[in-house]
Amino acid sequence: GEYECQVSTTPATTQVFFLKVIETQGAPGEVSVPSAAAEDSNKEVWVVPGDTATLTCPILDPGNDSVSWIRGRDQRLLTVGIYTYTNEDRFSVPRQEQVKSWQLQIHGVRESDSG
């Protein structure tokens, strides 16, 4: 599925990630690779069912701007900053002391998270 990292600058800065859930034996596990069919700003993240997917959005310094994660299929706002805005407790944003990137973690990945 599609997940978007958005920084509330003017204009907004976004990076799109595509989560792919692999059900084959010997899957590579969690690997982040650039999408061959997409522009450099897009990424594919591969993960096996039940694992934790980590989407990493490079943010050098958000300053006073907020960082949000949005699920593409339903435009659901998942997180803003460190706060979660969904009832699904599988989604979290790990706190980081020195912010050089902003992450969204999806725990217990399901096939329905894929796209």
Chimera marker file (.cmm) of the C-alpha trace (Angstrom):
<marker_set name="trace">
<marker id="1" x="0.000" y="0.000" z="0.000" r="1" g="1" b="0" radius="0.5"/>
<marker id="2" x="0.957" y="3.606" z="-0.366" r="1" g="1" b="0" radius="0.5"/>
<marker id="3" x="2.116" y="5.630" z="2.642" r="1" g="1" b="0" radius="0.5"/>
<marker id="4" x="3.051" y="9.303" z="2.485" r="1" g="1" b="0" radius="0.5"/>
<marker id="5" x="5.411" y="11.232" z="4.724" r="1" g="1" b="0" radius="0.5"/>
<marker id="6" x="4.467" y="14.917" z="4.666" r="1" g="1" b="0" radius="0.5"/>
<marker id="7" x="6.269" y="17.902" z="6.203" r="1" g="1" b="0" radius="0.5"/>
<marker id="8" x="4.077" y="20.958" z="6.768" r="1" g="1" b="0" radius="0.5"/>
<marker id="9" x="6.324" y="23.387" z="4.919" r="1" g="1" b="0" radius="0.5"/>
<marker id="10" x="4.920" y="25.773" z="2.300" r="1" g="1" b="0" radius="0.5"/>
<marker id="11" x="4.591" y="24.130" z="-0.141" r="1" g="1" b="0" radius="0.5"/>
<marker id="12" x="4.344" y="20.785" z="1.657" r="1" g="1" b="0" radius="0.5"/>
<marker id="13" x="7.281" y="18.410" z="1.222" r="1" g="1" b="0" radius="0.5"/>
<marker id="14" x="6.230" y="14.811" z="0.619" r="1" g="1" b="0" radius="0.5"/>
<marker id="15" x="7.808" y="11.418" z="0.080" r="1" g="1" b="0" radius="0.5"/>
<marker id="16" x="5.783" y="8.389" z="-0.972" r="1" g="1" b="0" radius="0.5"/>
<marker id="17" x="6.529" y="4.817" z="0.100" r="1" g="1" b="0" radius="0.5"/>
<marker id="18" x="5.041" y="1.602" z="-1.272" r="1" g="1" b="0" radius="0.5"/>
<marker id="19" x="4.728" y="-1.282" z="1.186" r="1" g="1" b="0" radius="0.5"/>
<marker id="20" x="4.947" y="-4.720" z="-0.427" r="1" g="1" b="0" radius="0.5"/>
<marker id="21" x="4.127" y="-7.811" z="1.636" r="1" g="1" b="0" radius="0.5"/>
<marker id="22" x="5.886" y="-10.942" z="0.362" r="1" g="1" b="0" radius="0.5"/>
<marker id="23" x="4.397" y="-14.351" z="1.158" r="1" g="1" b="0" radius="0.5"/>
<marker id="24" x="7.096" y="-16.510" z="-0.453" r="1" g="1" b="0" radius="0.5"/>
<marker id="25" x="9.576" y="-18.754" z="1.364" r="1" g="1" b="0" radius="0.5"/>
<marker id="26" x="13.034" y="-17.275" z="1.628" r="1" g="1" b="0" radius="0.5"/>
<marker id="27" x="11.747" y="-13.704" z="1.388" r="1" g="1" b="0" radius="0.5"/>
<marker id="28" x="14.452" y="-11.094" z="1.925" r="1" g="1" b="0" radius="0.5"/>
<marker id="29" x="12.724" y="-9.786" z="5.045" r="1" g="1" b="0" radius="0.5"/>
<marker id="30" x="12.550" y="-6.071" z="5.540" r="1" g="1" b="0" radius="0.5"/>
<marker id="31" x="14.489" y="-4.322" z="2.791" r="1" g="1" b="0" radius="0.5"/>
<marker id="32" x="14.115" y="-0.783" z="1.515" r="1" g="1" b="0" radius="0.5"/>
<marker id="33" x="14.939" y="-0.396" z="-2.169" r="1" g="1" b="0" radius="0.5"/>
<marker id="34" x="14.280" y="2.380" z="-4.673" r="1" g="1" b="0" radius="0.5"/>
<marker id="35" x="11.374" y="1.616" z="-6.966" r="1" g="1" b="0" radius="0.5"/>
<marker id="36" x="12.583" y="0.921" z="-10.493" r="1" g="1" b="0" radius="0.5"/>
<marker id="37" x="9.348" y="2.273" z="-11.962" r="1" g="1" b="0" radius="0.5"/>
<marker id="38" x="9.141" y="5.383" z="-9.800" r="1" g="1" b="0" radius="0.5"/>
<marker id="39" x="11.016" y="8.625" z="-9.380" r="1" g="1" b="0" radius="0.5"/>
<marker id="40" x="13.876" y="8.940" z="-6.886" r="1" g="1" b="0" radius="0.5"/>
<marker id="41" x="11.546" y="10.402" z="-4.257" r="1" g="1" b="0" radius="0.5"/>
<marker id="42" x="9.527" y="7.153" z="-4.088" r="1" g="1" b="0" radius="0.5"/>
<marker id="43" x="10.567" y="3.976" z="-2.280" r="1" g="1" b="0" radius="0.5"/>
<marker id="44" x="9.402" y="0.399" z="-2.001" r="1" g="1" b="0" radius="0.5"/>
<marker id="45" x="9.632" y="-1.395" z="1.341" r="1" g="1" b="0" radius="0.5"/>
<marker id="46" x="9.437" y="-5.193" z="1.267" r="1" g="1" b="0" radius="0.5"/>
<marker id="47" x="8.415" y="-7.179" z="4.349" r="1" g="1" b="0" radius="0.5"/>
<marker id="48" x="7.025" y="-10.612" z="5.223" r="1" g="1" b="0" radius="0.5"/>
<marker id="49" x="3.654" y="-10.973" z="7.003" r="1" g="1" b="0" radius="0.5"/>
<marker id="50" x="3.849" y="-10.591" z="10.769" r="1" g="1" b="0" radius="0.5"/>
<marker id="51" x="7.081" y="-8.584" z="10.699" r="1" g="1" b="0" radius="0.5"/>
<marker id="52" x="7.489" y="-4.896" z="11.502" r="1" g="1" b="0" radius="0.5"/>
<marker id="53" x="7.859" y="-2.574" z="8.526" r="1" g="1" b="0" radius="0.5"/>
<marker id="54" x="9.863" y="0.598" z="9.085" r="1" g="1" b="0" radius="0.5"/>
<marker id="55" x="9.353" y="3.458" z="6.644" r="1" g="1" b="0" radius="0.5"/>
<marker id="56" x="12.111" y="6.064" z="6.977" r="1" g="1" b="0" radius="0.5"/>
<marker id="57" x="11.558" y="9.592" z="5.718" r="1" g="1" b="0" radius="0.5"/>
<marker id="58" x="14.745" y="11.704" z="5.581" r="1" g="1" b="0" radius="0.5"/>
<marker id="59" x="14.098" y="14.963" z="7.442" r="1" g="1" b="0" radius="0.5"/>
<marker id="60" x="17.198" y="16.970" z="8.299" r="1" g="1" b="0" radius="0.5"/>
<marker id="61" x="15.477" y="19.371" z="10.682" r="1" g="1" b="0" radius="0.5"/>
<marker id="62" x="11.699" y="19.781" z="10.784" r="1" g="1" b="0" radius="0.5"/>
<marker id="63" x="12.078" y="22.897" z="12.954" r="1" g="1" b="0" radius="0.5"/>
<marker id="64" x="8.578" y="24.130" z="13.825" r="1" g="1" b="0" radius="0.5"/>
<marker id="65" x="7.036" y="22.182" z="10.947" r="1" g="1" b="0" radius="0.5"/>
<marker id="66" x="5.135" y="18.992" z="11.747" r="1" g="1" b="0" radius="0.5"/>
<marker id="67" x="5.773" y="15.623" z="10.118" r="1" g="1" b="0" radius="0.5"/>
<marker id="68" x="2.699" y="13.528" z="9.256" r="1" g="1" b="0" radius="0.5"/>
<marker id="69" x="2.178" y="10.009" z="7.922" r="1" g="1" b="0" radius="0.5"/>
<marker id="70" x="-0.874" y="9.365" z="5.720" r="1" g="1" b="0" radius="0.5"/>
<marker id="71" x="-2.132" y="5.998" z="4.419" r="1" g="1" b="0" radius="0.5"/>
<marker id="72" x="-2.838" y="6.349" z="0.706" r="1" g="1" b="0" radius="0.5"/>
<marker id="73" x="-5.717" y="3.903" z="0.178" r="1" g="1" b="0" radius="0.5"/>
<marker id="74" x="-8.128" y="5.851" z="2.385" r="1" g="1" b="0" radius="0.5"/>
<marker id="75" x="-6.175" y="9.099" z="2.947" r="1" g="1" b="0" radius="0.5"/>
<marker id="76" x="-6.199" y="8.229" z="6.653" r="1" g="1" b="0" radius="0.5"/>
<marker id="77" x="-4.058" y="10.484" z="8.843" r="1" g="1" b="0" radius="0.5"/>
<marker id="78" x="-1.988" y="8.033" z="10.904" r="1" g="1" b="0" radius="0.5"/>
<marker id="79" x="0.398" y="10.271" z="12.833" r="1" g="1" b="0" radius="0.5"/>
<marker id="80" x="1.358" y="13.908" z="13.344" r="1" g="1" b="0" radius="0.5"/>
<marker id="81" x="4.687" y="14.357" z="15.085" r="1" g="1" b="0" radius="0.5"/>
<marker id="82" x="4.900" y="11.681" z="17.768" r="1" g="1" b="0" radius="0.5"/>
<marker id="83" x="1.120" y="11.473" z="18.179" r="1" g="1" b="0" radius="0.5"/>
<marker id="84" x="-0.946" y="8.667" z="16.647" r="1" g="1" b="0" radius="0.5"/>
<marker id="85" x="-4.363" y="9.512" z="15.164" r="1" g="1" b="0" radius="0.5"/>
<marker id="86" x="-5.637" y="6.025" z="14.408" r="1" g="1" b="0" radius="0.5"/>
<marker id="87" x="-7.255" y="3.373" z="16.594" r="1" g="1" b="0" radius="0.5"/>
<marker id="88" x="-4.973" y="0.764" z="15.038" r="1" g="1" b="0" radius="0.5"/>
<marker id="89" x="-2.221" y="0.278" z="17.619" r="1" g="1" b="0" radius="0.5"/>
<marker id="90" x="-0.007" y="-1.356" z="14.981" r="1" g="1" b="0" radius="0.5"/>
<marker id="91" x="1.179" y="2.103" z="13.862" r="1" g="1" b="0" radius="0.5"/>
<marker id="92" x="3.819" y="3.999" z="15.840" r="1" g="1" b="0" radius="0.5"/>
<marker id="93" x="6.465" y="6.690" z="15.484" r="1" g="1" b="0" radius="0.5"/>
<marker id="94" x="9.625" y="5.856" z="17.438" r="1" g="1" b="0" radius="0.5"/>
<marker id="95" x="11.094" y="8.813" z="19.327" r="1" g="1" b="0" radius="0.5"/>
<marker id="96" x="14.545" y="9.853" z="18.190" r="1" g="1" b="0" radius="0.5"/>
<marker id="97" x="16.925" y="12.092" z="20.116" r="1" g="1" b="0" radius="0.5"/>
<marker id="98" x="18.657" y="13.566" z="17.087" r="1" g="1" b="0" radius="0.5"/>
<marker id="99" x="16.166" y="13.821" z="14.262" r="1" g="1" b="0" radius="0.5"/>
<marker id="100" x="17.796" y="13.114" z="10.905" r="1" g="1" b="0" radius="0.5"/>
<marker id="101" x="14.880" y="11.043" z="9.698" r="1" g="1" b="0" radius="0.5"/>
<marker id="102" x="11.267" y="10.416" z="10.664" r="1" g="1" b="0" radius="0.5"/>
<marker id="103" x="9.985" y="6.855" z="10.857" r="1" g="1" b="0" radius="0.5"/>
<marker id="104" x="6.647" y="5.111" z="10.752" r="1" g="1" b="0" radius="0.5"/>
<marker id="105" x="6.573" y="1.572" z="12.100" r="1" g="1" b="0" radius="0.5"/>
<marker id="106" x="3.811" y="-0.847" z="11.152" r="1" g="1" b="0" radius="0.5"/>
<marker id="107" x="3.807" y="-3.801" z="13.543" r="1" g="1" b="0" radius="0.5"/>
<marker id="108" x="2.362" y="-7.188" z="12.607" r="1" g="1" b="0" radius="0.5"/>
<marker id="109" x="2.209" y="-6.391" z="8.895" r="1" g="1" b="0" radius="0.5"/>
<marker id="110" x="-0.758" y="-7.932" z="7.071" r="1" g="1" b="0" radius="0.5"/>
<marker id="111" x="-1.286" y="-8.664" z="3.401" r="1" g="1" b="0" radius="0.5"/>
<marker id="112" x="-3.962" y="-5.936" z="3.423" r="1" g="1" b="0" radius="0.5"/>
<marker id="113" x="-1.220" y="-3.364" z="4.209" r="1" g="1" b="0" radius="0.5"/>
<marker id="114" x="0.333" y="-4.099" z="0.820" r="1" g="1" b="0" radius="0.5"/>
<marker id="115" x="-0.526" y="-2.538" z="-2.491" r="1" g="1" b="0" radius="0.5"/>
<link id1="1" id2="2" r="1" g="1" b="0" radius="0.2"/>
<link id1="2" id2="3" r="1" g="1" b="0" radius="0.2"/>
<link id1="3" id2="4" r="1" g="1" b="0" radius="0.2"/>
<link id1="4" id2="5" r="1" g="1" b="0" radius="0.2"/>
<link id1="5" id2="6" r="1" g="1" b="0" radius="0.2"/>
<link id1="6" id2="7" r="1" g="1" b="0" radius="0.2"/>
<link id1="7" id2="8" r="1" g="1" b="0" radius="0.2"/>
<link id1="8" id2="9" r="1" g="1" b="0" radius="0.2"/>
<link id1="9" id2="10" r="1" g="1" b="0" radius="0.2"/>
<link id1="10" id2="11" r="1" g="1" b="0" radius="0.2"/>
<link id1="11" id2="12" r="1" g="1" b="0" radius="0.2"/>
<link id1="12" id2="13" r="1" g="1" b="0" radius="0.2"/>
<link id1="13" id2="14" r="1" g="1" b="0" radius="0.2"/>
<link id1="14" id2="15" r="1" g="1" b="0" radius="0.2"/>
<link id1="15" id2="16" r="1" g="1" b="0" radius="0.2"/>
<link id1="16" id2="17" r="1" g="1" b="0" radius="0.2"/>
<link id1="17" id2="18" r="1" g="1" b="0" radius="0.2"/>
<link id1="18" id2="19" r="1" g="1" b="0" radius="0.2"/>
<link id1="19" id2="20" r="1" g="1" b="0" radius="0.2"/>
<link id1="20" id2="21" r="1" g="1" b="0" radius="0.2"/>
<link id1="21" id2="22" r="1" g="1" b="0" radius="0.2"/>
<link id1="22" id2="23" r="1" g="1" b="0" radius="0.2"/>
<link id1="23" id2="24" r="1" g="1" b="0" radius="0.2"/>
<link id1="24" id2="25" r="1" g="1" b="0" radius="0.2"/>
<link id1="25" id2="26" r="1" g="1" b="0" radius="0.2"/>
<link id1="26" id2="27" r="1" g="1" b="0" radius="0.2"/>
<link id1="27" id2="28" r="1" g="1" b="0" radius="0.2"/>
<link id1="28" id2="29" r="1" g="1" b="0" radius="0.2"/>
<link id1="29" id2="30" r="1" g="1" b="0" radius="0.2"/>
<link id1="30" id2="31" r="1" g="1" b="0" radius="0.2"/>
<link id1="31" id2="32" r="1" g="1" b="0" radius="0.2"/>
<link id1="32" id2="33" r="1" g="1" b="0" radius="0.2"/>
<link id1="33" id2="34" r="1" g="1" b="0" radius="0.2"/>
<link id1="34" id2="35" r="1" g="1" b="0" radius="0.2"/>
<link id1="35" id2="36" r="1" g="1" b="0" radius="0.2"/>
<link id1="36" id2="37" r="1" g="1" b="0" radius="0.2"/>
<link id1="37" id2="38" r="1" g="1" b="0" radius="0.2"/>
<link id1="38" id2="39" r="1" g="1" b="0" radius="0.2"/>
<link id1="39" id2="40" r="1" g="1" b="0" radius="0.2"/>
<link id1="40" id2="41" r="1" g="1" b="0" radius="0.2"/>
<link id1="41" id2="42" r="1" g="1" b="0" radius="0.2"/>
<link id1="42" id2="43" r="1" g="1" b="0" radius="0.2"/>
<link id1="43" id2="44" r="1" g="1" b="0" radius="0.2"/>
<link id1="44" id2="45" r="1" g="1" b="0" radius="0.2"/>
<link id1="45" id2="46" r="1" g="1" b="0" radius="0.2"/>
<link id1="46" id2="47" r="1" g="1" b="0" radius="0.2"/>
<link id1="47" id2="48" r="1" g="1" b="0" radius="0.2"/>
<link id1="48" id2="49" r="1" g="1" b="0" radius="0.2"/>
<link id1="49" id2="50" r="1" g="1" b="0" radius="0.2"/>
<link id1="50" id2="51" r="1" g="1" b="0" radius="0.2"/>
<link id1="51" id2="52" r="1" g="1" b="0" radius="0.2"/>
<link id1="52" id2="53" r="1" g="1" b="0" radius="0.2"/>
<link id1="53" id2="54" r="1" g="1" b="0" radius="0.2"/>
<link id1="54" id2="55" r="1" g="1" b="0" radius="0.2"/>
<link id1="55" id2="56" r="1" g="1" b="0" radius="0.2"/>
<link id1="56" id2="57" r="1" g="1" b="0" radius="0.2"/>
<link id1="57" id2="58" r="1" g="1" b="0" radius="0.2"/>
<link id1="58" id2="59" r="1" g="1" b="0" radius="0.2"/>
<link id1="59" id2="60" r="1" g="1" b="0" radius="0.2"/>
<link id1="60" id2="61" r="1" g="1" b="0" radius="0.2"/>
<link id1="61" id2="62" r="1" g="1" b="0" radius="0.2"/>
<link id1="62" id2="63" r="1" g="1" b="0" radius="0.2"/>
<link id1="63" id2="64" r="1" g="1" b="0" radius="0.2"/>
<link id1="64" id2="65" r="1" g="1" b="0" radius="0.2"/>
<link id1="65" id2="66" r="1" g="1" b="0" radius="0.2"/>
<link id1="66" id2="67" r="1" g="1" b="0" radius="0.2"/>
<link id1="67" id2="68" r="1" g="1" b="0" radius="0.2"/>
<link id1="68" id2="69" r="1" g="1" b="0" radius="0.2"/>
<link id1="69" id2="70" r="1" g="1" b="0" radius="0.2"/>
<link id1="70" id2="71" r="1" g="1" b="0" radius="0.2"/>
<link id1="71" id2="72" r="1" g="1" b="0" radius="0.2"/>
<link id1="72" id2="73" r="1" g="1" b="0" radius="0.2"/>
<link id1="73" id2="74" r="1" g="1" b="0" radius="0.2"/>
<link id1="74" id2="75" r="1" g="1" b="0" radius="0.2"/>
<link id1="75" id2="76" r="1" g="1" b="0" radius="0.2"/>
<link id1="76" id2="77" r="1" g="1" b="0" radius="0.2"/>
<link id1="77" id2="78" r="1" g="1" b="0" radius="0.2"/>
<link id1="78" id2="79" r="1" g="1" b="0" radius="0.2"/>
<link id1="79" id2="80" r="1" g="1" b="0" radius="0.2"/>
<link id1="80" id2="81" r="1" g="1" b="0" radius="0.2"/>
<link id1="81" id2="82" r="1" g="1" b="0" radius="0.2"/>
<link id1="82" id2="83" r="1" g="1" b="0" radius="0.2"/>
<link id1="83" id2="84" r="1" g="1" b="0" radius="0.2"/>
<link id1="84" id2="85" r="1" g="1" b="0" radius="0.2"/>
<link id1="85" id2="86" r="1" g="1" b="0" radius="0.2"/>
<link id1="86" id2="87" r="1" g="1" b="0" radius="0.2"/>
<link id1="87" id2="88" r="1" g="1" b="0" radius="0.2"/>
<link id1="88" id2="89" r="1" g="1" b="0" radius="0.2"/>
<link id1="89" id2="90" r="1" g="1" b="0" radius="0.2"/>
<link id1="90" id2="91" r="1" g="1" b="0" radius="0.2"/>
<link id1="91" id2="92" r="1" g="1" b="0" radius="0.2"/>
<link id1="92" id2="93" r="1" g="1" b="0" radius="0.2"/>
<link id1="93" id2="94" r="1" g="1" b="0" radius="0.2"/>
<link id1="94" id2="95" r="1" g="1" b="0" radius="0.2"/>
<link id1="95" id2="96" r="1" g="1" b="0" radius="0.2"/>
<link id1="96" id2="97" r="1" g="1" b="0" radius="0.2"/>
<link id1="97" id2="98" r="1" g="1" b="0" radius="0.2"/>
<link id1="98" id2="99" r="1" g="1" b="0" radius="0.2"/>
<link id1="99" id2="100" r="1" g="1" b="0" radius="0.2"/>
<link id1="100" id2="101" r="1" g="1" b="0" radius="0.2"/>
<link id1="101" id2="102" r="1" g="1" b="0" radius="0.2"/>
<link id1="102" id2="103" r="1" g="1" b="0" radius="0.2"/>
<link id1="103" id2="104" r="1" g="1" b="0" radius="0.2"/>
<link id1="104" id2="105" r="1" g="1" b="0" radius="0.2"/>
<link id1="105" id2="106" r="1" g="1" b="0" radius="0.2"/>
<link id1="106" id2="107" r="1" g="1" b="0" radius="0.2"/>
<link id1="107" id2="108" r="1" g="1" b="0" radius="0.2"/>
<link id1="108" id2="109" r="1" g="1" b="0" radius="0.2"/>
<link id1="109" id2="110" r="1" g="1" b="0" radius="0.2"/>
<link id1="110" id2="111" r="1" g="1" b="0" radius="0.2"/>
<link id1="111" id2="112" r="1" g="1" b="0" radius="0.2"/>
<link id1="112" id2="113" r="1" g="1" b="0" radius="0.2"/>
<link id1="113" id2="114" r="1" g="1" b="0" radius="0.2"/>
<link id1="114" id2="115" r="1" g="1" b="0" radius="0.2"/>
</marker_set>
